[in-house]
Structures are given as structure tokens and as C-alpha cells.
């Protein structure tokens, strides 16, 4: 039996959003799929990676395609709770009641994006913990229901702080976002320049409008006018109950068992909720029955970043065995070193290489070093040789000082 027309229409609208964002953000197809899963499952997701990898832009772009009340903010150590949850209602306070005015702030938002999400104070993070888990905000003596669908966070890394473990564990989905670099440089520059021209054009027009009207530029929360309404998204989420998971339960149990044997830490909460991700993967294919290839989201439920490679490889092996989409092929140590030597050769051969060519070579070598860190080398000498090559090329910069 096929899904109803409303369900199919919503799935296809989300697919349109996925394809559009996949075209707009080079090399971020997996990130788009995870964010899509998060809003369908009403779970929270975390994008990790260095600055300049379009984490914030991608999350903001997705949010614009959902007709939901949105709230976004950059957290710092100095962010006050009132900036996130709302200011004190002084009229109520004079009458002896502690109440925060939450209109237009995070407690009333349906889709939330927090940049540098772990930078908030303990007061902010403790309040967020309740919101993420219970969808409730304790406003003075009142427990206020929160309409939160998903909180999407971005961070450079997960702090090694036991005090943040409970908060971190509320983010079921995690993805390490690396620079696209040389893997698709031509397309990155082409698409990126289009983004940049639109960005500064909009900035100029916004500034002109603000100057003309004399009013402030809106920021923070807004109502949104996207492709998928919150009501349709809610109905789609309910369809997760109708997906038949029986065909994948055996593979799921065995996969989890193998990960636990290898010492991977996965809380009971993450293991149970991972089934919802599998159901969503099937649903977004317009299928009522999950298949082993739908286990792919499990590659992103790791807790400790040190376990990421182990989890990704174990899940991908099961997915590919059953005809699922392959991940990027892991290159051998030999292939990486060949690339490094090819980058070094012309620079060492030139009597006077240009500063630009040396810097470009170092950027390419940095990409190779990142690839090696992502997949630890089989041969222990590989990393040492790559470090020597980088040091040699780096030494060429001395002649330009």
C-alpha cells in the first residue's frame, strides 16, 4: 500500500529542498540529508567543523525553506540568558511575579539554530537541556510548553568536559564537516561566488532600506515563508509510526552489538532513537518498509569524536553490502603520498618558485594531511613522510621573507 497524497507531496517538497540545497552547497549533500532527517524526526543535530565550512549558512538556508517560527543566535561566554529566552517582565515583577517575556524568543520558536552552541553559560545550557528533552521552558513558577521541532547547532568541536555530556547527548545526529578544498574546487568557486554576490547585494539593499526608513534591521526570530509548513511536517512525522522496521531489526541489532564490542559508547537513548532515523530514511524514499540500506543514518549517532571513523566504517559496510549508496572511497597511503610527492616535485625543481605556487602547494598538502587524519594510515611511516614533505615545502617560504 502506498502513502497518501499529502504524505507523498510533503516528501517530494522536502526532496526538492534537499536537491536545491545540494546544488547550492558544494560537497554538503550528506549534511543536507541529516538536517532533513532531523526535522522529520523532531530530533536535534550538530554540525562540527572548522570555521569557513558553511555550517551556519547551510542550517540557515534549510530553515528558510520551512514555514516555521525561527530563532537563531551566536552564543558566546558573555551571552546573557535574556538574549535567548527573553527579558524580565517588569510589570509582573512589580506585582511580585517572576515572568520572562518569551514572545519572539527561543522558547516560542519551532526551528532553532545556535552557532557555537557549547559556548553558552551554564545557566543557558541547563535551560536548553530541559527544552531539548522535554519541550518545556520553566518560566518562573510556570512550565511553558515549547513548540520546538529541532534545535540545530554548529560548533568547531565537542568540548572534553564531563559537565557537558548530558547536553551533548541530546544531539542525536552529528556530522563532521570538512573543507571541500581540492576535491571539487572548480564547482566550489563557481557556486560560492554566486552566493557571495547575492549576499553582498542583499546587504547593500538592506542597508539602503534601513537608511531610507530610519528603522532597525530585523534579526533573530522571524515567522518564515518556506516550502513546507509546520502542519505538513507534523503530519509527515506521524507517518514514521507506519514504517515497517521488521526487515532491518536483525541487521540493526548485529551492527549495534559489533560497535559495542569494539568499545564504542552509545547511550540507550541514542540506540532507541536511531530506529526513528531508519524509519525516516525509508519514509523519505516514499517506502513503507525499511531496508538495510536505510541504516545509513547510524553512521552519525556517535558520541565520542574518537569513535567516528569506527562507526562510519561499520555502518557503511552494512549499507554497501545491501546496495546502499557508497561513501567516498578511502584512498590508500600510497595514493596520498604519490599526490604529496607530485605537489612537491615542481616546487623543488624550480630555481625560484613563486610565493603563490608555494602557498598553493601548502594548501593542497594540508588537504592531504586532513585526509590522512580522517582515515588513520595503515603504514606508520606514511604520516612521517608527509610531515617531511610539508616541512620541505614550508621551508621554501623563507626565501620570501
RARA-V251294 format. One record per backbone hydrogen bond with DSSP energy under -0.5 kcal/mol. NH is the residue of the N-H (numbers start at 1). CO is the residue of the C=O. Records with the same first field share a line. If there is no record, write none. Layout:
# RARA-V251294
NH=CO / CO
This chain:
# RARA-V251294
8=4
9=5
10=6
11=7
12=8
13=9
14=10
15=11
16=12
17=13
18=14
19=15
20=16
21=17
22=18
23=19
24=20
25=21
26=24
28=25
32=28
33=29
34=30
35=31
36=32
37=33
38=34
39=35
40=36
41=37
42=38
43=38
44=170
45=151
46=173
47=153
48=46 / 175
49=155
53=50
58=54
59=55
60=56
61=57
62=58
63=59
64=60
65=61 / 62
66=63
67=65 / 228
68=66
70=222
71=111
73=113
75=73 / 115
79=76
83=80
84=80 / 81
85=81
86=81 / 82
87=101
89=99
90=88
93=89
94=90
95=91
96=93
97=92
99=97
101=87
102=100
105=102
106=84
108=105
109=106
110=69
111=69
112=150
113=71
114=152
115=73 / 113
116=154
117=114 / 154
119=116
120=117
125=121
126=122
127=123
128=124
129=125
130=126
131=127
132=128
133=129
134=130
135=130 / 131
136=130
137=144
139=137 / 142
140=138
142=139
144=137 / 142
145=143
146=135
149=110
150=110
152=112 / 150
153=45 / 151
154=114
155=47
159=157
161=159
164=161
165=162
168=164
169=165
170=166 / 167
171=168
172=170
173=44
174=300
175=46
177=48 / 175
178=176
183=180
184=181
185=182
188=184
189=185
190=186
191=187
192=188
193=189
194=190
195=191
196=192
197=193
198=194
199=195
200=196
201=197
202=198
203=199
204=200
205=201
206=202
207=203
208=204
209=205
210=206
211=207
212=208
213=209
214=210
218=216
221=219
222=70
227=65
228=65
230=67
233=229
234=230
235=231
236=232
237=233
238=234
239=235 / 236
240=237
241=238
242=239
243=240
244=288
245=243
248=245
249=245 / 246
250=246
252=248
253=249
254=250
255=251
256=252
257=253
258=254
259=255
260=256
261=257
262=258
263=260
264=259
266=264
271=267
272=268
273=269
274=270
275=271 / 272
276=273
277=273
278=274
279=275
280=276
281=277
282=278
283=279
284=280
285=282
286=283
287=282
290=244
294=291
295=292
296=293
297=294
298=295
299=296
300=297
301=298
303=265
307=304
308=305
311=307
312=308
313=309
314=310
315=311
316=312
317=313
318=314
319=315
320=316
321=317
322=318 / 319
323=320
324=319
331=329
336=332
337=333
338=334
339=335
340=336
341=337
342=338
343=339
344=340
345=341
346=342
347=343
348=344
349=345
350=346
358=354
359=355
360=356
361=357
362=358
363=359
364=360
365=361
366=362
367=363
368=364
369=365
370=366
371=367
372=368
373=369
374=370
375=371
380=378
382=379
383=379
384=380
385=381
386=382
387=383
388=384
389=385
390=386
391=387
392=388
393=389
394=390
395=391
396=392 / 393
397=394
398=395
399=396
400=397
401=398
